[in-house]
């Protein structure tokens, strides 16, 4: 056979789909011209005509022309003859012709031959021929070689994926972007110890996902501190992410719907919501259910629930469980529980375990505890950590602490902060304080506000003021009124260095840090903090402000607030109103208020009433009040019998 040359068009063979090595004539006039030349014995025209007929699906018409051209040494015809035979089901014979064309230098044939060997499990041969194709600049060959190397976690995969992407292969551009995006995340994760580094291309192909289901989480602002990557690492991560975005753009512009989805996710995280929405829309219109779901969330966040529901419906009908959950949540918020339940079931049928969890939440909200337990259990067995925690809570509420403990443990070990906190409560209830403290500390380190409060209280009991202050700050920053109050008391007793407060009972000239924390607690409704704020205001002679805080505390049920408000009113000349507040406090068992009432009635010469309140003051205490009330009672008794 003569040395083969590129005298006609080669058909590409990506997954044995037909495309051209070089541009083919497409018009009927050109076909007629090549047919006439082929009938006159022109080998190049035979090859081109064969490729045209093959492309059109006329295998019987193409075969004789391709065989004749191949016999005359046309390597393009040999490759296309291999394509034709492969389409007829003669894979081994096709491989023979591809080998002939590949040896003669056909990059397309080398690619097809490499794919043939890979499909038969001969990876060494596949790599050899794919590398031959890729090194000749064949785009599909470079992509197929990268795919093979990535499958083997070979570090050379990225080089060839990049080569294919640079030549316009949209899937290569998408996969390269995915790898770069993962590496950007892992650059930070490897430094902070939050994620292991992985070879090129490994990892799930997942888009930015917003959970639609309700959450039991009640964490606060006290997150575990992780080291920040150095400047060079941040720059590297940002550079990788920027490059990934560019490859996503290239693939998306070429119609790659998943690339459009990922690009939209990057833009949304960056806050470019308008452009993100455009790419989500592009991807959703191309049939990407996850993009339709993401677009729905974007519209919901913008306040357009009706449009969001339209896209969620489209995504859910295409099998997106997250969208089905979102629809369920939307209908649940509207009180349409039957429709919500239907969509949660659809999410579950789509393989989304959140569907079972949300069904449990729905049943629990309707006091259908038995059904809630069943759905929680189903989700928990599927590995849903919050469902495991919710199941444990349900069991614990029913008195089954033995059954609740293993589910709390499973949820906590899987990363549920609430479950870790609940384990602390469970062990504290058993008086196993050391174990309870360990779980509280674990939850606090993950940002759980109430756990941080419990750890702070434990440190206070142990006298470790510095550790207590640190945890109380975390809990107070997370919105805990009790933590803010306790932090105020810690600072109130602290050194007078300008940062902390003054000693209890001293006059504060200006607002200190401890007063700021008392104020935060008071604004959150903490009654003792409100009383303390009243004391601070009274020390500054701000009667109006003091009365406001005392009244707020008293109306919320604070006996100290009612007593102090009475003192303030009496001092300002409003004794009748003071009597009302003292009586309210005394009736609830406040000894000092009872003693004040006894003195008030004694001054009014109402000795029997004074004697009655003296008796109550004696019984209420504390010791100082009891002693004074006893002396007053004795004096009143003498007066009554005189």
C-alpha angles and dihedrals in degrees: 000000000000122000106280121236137185097261097139142028121289119213115229117234107202095155085346091288115145121253131134137264087208134005115293126212106253108184128094089237091058091047091051090049093051091045091053091048092047092052086053089056102262105154095198090054090048089055093047093045091049091051091049093051091045091051089052091051096250096135096164092051094045100047101072093048092048093047092049093049091045091051088054091056103263107150094194089058090049090054092047091047087056089052091050093049091047089054089052090053099255097124098161093049089047090053090054093057092043090054090053091050093044093051087051089056105267109151092193091054091048088053093049091047091049091052090048092054092045091053088055093049097251097131098169091056090042092053092048095054095038090052089051089053095045094048089055089059097258108158098207090044091055091049094047091048091050090050091051094047092046089053087057092043089241113169090224092069094088093055093058094039088055091047091053092046092051089054091055103265102152098199089051090050090051095048092045089052091049091052093048092048092051091047091052089055092044092050088068094035094053090053096045095039093240100116137019120242115247135198122262115298099004120132140064120305098234133151129220104291129199115197113233099194127093118260135224091205117124100170122150142209096289100098123170109266115244125187116259116235116250122262094262091054092049090051091048092049092048091048092051092048092049090051091048090053091054092052090047088053092051093049093043092050087056091055102266102153097196090051088053088051094051092045089053090051093052091048092047093052088050092051097250091130098161095055091039089056091052092054093044088052092049091050094043092052088053089057103264104148094194090056091052088051093049091047088053091056091048091053092045091052088051089055098255101121095161094058090042090056091053092056093041088053091052092048093045091050087055091055103266107150094192090058091048089053090050091053090048091052091047093053092043090056088052091052093249094133098165092054090044091053091050092055093045088054089049089053090051091049088052089059097258108138089199086075092067091044092051091048087055091051090049093051092045091053088054092048090247091141098167093053091042090055091050093052094042089050092050092051092043092054087052089057102262103151098197090050088053089052092046091049090051091049090051092049092046092051087053091054096254098126091155090058093043097053099070092048091050088050094050092048093046093048088050090056105268107151092193091054091052089052091047090052087055090054091047094052092042088056088056091050090245092137099167092055091042090052091052092056093043089051092049092050091045091052088055092052105267108155100204091045090054088052092052091048090049091050090049091052090049090054089052092049094245095139096171095054090042092054092050094053094040089054090054093049094044090049087054091058104266110150092195091052092049090051094047091047088053090053091049092052091041089063094041131104118292097244098134093262099070130050134263126268116281112279097018121123114257113212094196138008112288130195092262090054089051090057092045088052092051090050091046092052088053089057102262104156099203089049089052090053090049090051089052089053091051091050092047090051087057090048090244094145096173093052092044092051090049093055095041091049092048091053094043094050088051089056103267111151091196090052092051092048094048091045088054091051091050094048092047091051090051092050099259096120097153092057090042088056090055093054094043090051091050090052094043093049087056093052105270106152098198091051090052090050091050090052090050091052092045094052091043090056088050088052091241091138100170091053090044089051091051093053091045090058091051092048090052091053095042099051148151101201095256092051092044091054095048093044091050091053091047091047090052091051091048091049090053090049092050093050096042 
